[in-house]
Amino acid sequence: MSGLLRRRTFLRPRELRGGYDVVIVGGGVNGLSLAYNLAAHHGIRDVAVLERAYLGAGASGRNTQVVRANYNTPETVPLYARSLELWRTLSQELDFNVQFSTQGELDLCHTADALEVERDKALLNRAFGVATEILTVEEVVRLQPLVDPSGGGELPVLGASYHPPGSFARHDSVVWGYASAATRLGVAIHEELRVVGLDVRDGRCRGVVVEGGRTVEADAVVLAVAGWTSELASTAGLALPITTHPLQAFVTEPYAHVLDGLVSSMDLYVYVSQTARGELLVGAEILPYTTYSTRSTFGFLAEASRRAIQILPFMARARAMRQWAGLCDMTPDSSPILGASELDGLYLMAGMGTWGFKGAPIFGRSMAELVATGRTPALIAPFAPGRFAADRMVPDAASAGTH
Ligand SMILES: Cc1cc2nc3c(=O)[nH]c(=O)nc-3n(C[C@H](O)[C@H](O)[C@H](O)COP(=O)(O)OP(=O)(O)OC[C@H]3O[C@@H](n4cnc5c(N)ncnc54)[C@H](O)[C@@H]3O)c2cc1C
């Protein structure tokens, strides 16, 4: 059978069994990365991924594809730096082209405060071997001539931080790459199967309950359901500090390639890149209210366009083609929740906010090690679910694109 045929037919319907070694709830990039890593690196292949819709139906198929390591804390920088290393060889590892491309990230600063934050970030990044440097306005214009250094005549650029390793990967390809590789290793993926609760007996999570009331047992259950984590965890009496906020984006019609890398404004909260298909892709900050609605708004389109044109005036002639919204499961410290829950047998891979795409390779790798060995890898130890009760948060809102 040719490789192409094998990939196209990998999601054959399978019968749901009554039990598995590991059940992963959620077929987004994180649940699938975990499934792949369990099978590939720990030989745990008796794994089921239960997805209530289709693979990538959540934020994994709606994000703006940015991969970077220029975070702001001693805990997050090494975590995303390791993820970036894994990204570089992911296509070869999965035998699936995830269209990973390193083009650099330029973060413009229009205020002294923003520049100060970026200076501190650059120092911290370099202490962990992550390349981030501060540029003068002249260097910004030389690097990216399309930037208006006057900020639309209203908000002059004072400088910028530049992160050469800033990259992109095609989100759908990543989801399907992980799913395809996991399936080849024996993982069972079930779409259109909603988990409605956790099966808790004698103080331990022993499986999940799916639509229709059937129980699927497991030695370990991992919730990778983003904004629905609190809902499912509450069926076992667990309360989680996750709130779900919409994040929107839009693309223009496709144009000849003009823009390399990511250009963002740290003060205007807008970022622009150009996709491999030529569309100009524009994103902004999460919306301040909580909702499970993925309805797009005209207000976002108008405001994000205005901000984008302020830093990249050539965009005034571009025509918006499509906009969409996804949901971000935000935590109080804007860092992920990765680890064993207080309930035996239940693990959490949640609180993915605006960082869960770039982190997926290391999140999946580390969570697989924890589930397989019972030992928490040092890189994810600071992100344990218990950190909120213990008042040991990892505050990184500045990296998360939140106000
Ligand atoms: C517009 C936008 C732009 C973004 N840009 C970036 C970016 O540039 N870089 C970055 O790193 N991150 C970005 N993010 C965030 C990133 O997309 C997410 O953090 C990441 O995709 C989360 O992946 P996940 O697998 O944890 O969750 P999801 O992809 O949301 O997957 C969760 C899955 O669980 C399923 N599910 C829910 N409830 C149940 C249930 N009861 N039973 C079974 N299945 C269930 C859902 O259908 C869904 O498929 C962005 C997000 C958005 C919305």
Boltz pocket constraint, residues with backbone or C-beta under 6 A from the ligand:
constraints:
  - pocket:
      binder: B
      contacts: [[A, 25], [A, 26], [A, 27], [A, 28], [A, 29], [A, 30], [A, 31], [A, 50], [A, 51], [A, 52], [A, 53], [A, 54], [A, 55], [A, 56], [A, 57], [A, 58], [A, 59], [A, 60], [A, 61], [A, 62], [A, 63], [A, 64], [A, 65], [A, 66], [A, 67], [A, 193], [A, 194], [A, 195], [A, 196], [A, 224], [A, 225], [A, 226], [A, 227], [A, 228], [A, 232], [A, 247], [A, 248], [A, 249], [A, 283], [A, 324], [A, 325], [A, 326], [A, 327], [A, 328], [A, 349], [A, 350], [A, 352], [A, 353], [A, 354], [A, 355], [A, 356], [A, 357], [A, 358], [A, 359]]
      max_distance: 6.0
